[in-house]
Amino acid sequence: MAEPVITIGRHIIEQERRYPEATGAFSDILLDIAIAAKIISREINRAGLVDIVGSAGKLNVHGEDVRKLDEFADEVIFNALDHSGNLCVMASEEVEDPIPIPEKFPCGNYALLHDPLDGSSNIEANVSLGTIFSIHRKISKGERGGTEDLLQPGHRQVAAGYVVYGSSTMLVYTTGAGVHGFTLEPSIGEFLLSHPSMKIPDPGKKIYSVNEAYYKRWSLGQQKAVDELKDDGFSLRYIGSLVADFHRTLLYGGVFMYPADSTNPRGKLRLLYEAAPLAMVIGEAGGASSDGHGSILEIEPQELHQRTPLYLGNRHLIERAEAAIKADG
Ligand code: P6P
């Protein structure tokens, strides 16, 4: 008897059955994200063939060159989720302000924050890109959601995950009951369960992942943290695409770092839709996260697009980095 093929739809429904009070809204959100991921994956894999690669000639809210695929991914996610009645508000790296649910659609009890296409500066080089998403419960009192529903600490996330568009397209998510990975089978357009109950290997491979070009801009403590890893015989692997570097860390172990430095005192990566969702995933997989001093999940957000230093990986490596930073500032 062949093993049953577990699609993401079947997996999410089976997970939902474990929560009698579940309304199904939550499952619908995850399934809508999976649909958006399939559409984005198709366009990325065609990027070399159609005139969708290259700059859209616009800058995003951070003054960064917006690639057409960035715009496309942002629109796909909005269109996949704006009408479902499950969300009360959205936020995107590509959009300055909270994104309201159109008046013509009902509001729901969840808020979605996302980076629609991270690493897009690597598009032409065919480097793996990613989508990162974070889901919170609605806490505001009004019918339509807003900033209050978005500025929540990472420990209140009800779900988080990412899509990595690489040699294959994978969707990895957690709802707090383990981390589960699905690989897209393009011939049937389905995400199939390929990595059930993912755990970061511990001890994992001796890999550290950081952009060493900034070494001279780091604090003494940060420099010491990296020097210690080199002294312990670690190898450096740095793709420069957050989701790709994270996915490797989750599968192989080690530590990813994007530290603060003299040029970026808050680091470069975004708290709400990059650091916090990946921190939930790594935590659920038995690893740890930090901003250099404490867990990413405990940070109380002040602004929608605020940045944070980011450390993700094996717990003992995160703790060693925090100790070095604490000792040497
Ligand atoms: P740096 C890609 O541009 C990105 O936003 C992340 O995906 C990646 O981790 C980081 O920036 C790379 O930044 O400064 O090392 O080029």
Residues whose N, C-alpha, C, O or C-beta is under 5 A from the ligand:
A	BS01	P6P	D118 G119 S121 N211 G240 S241 L242
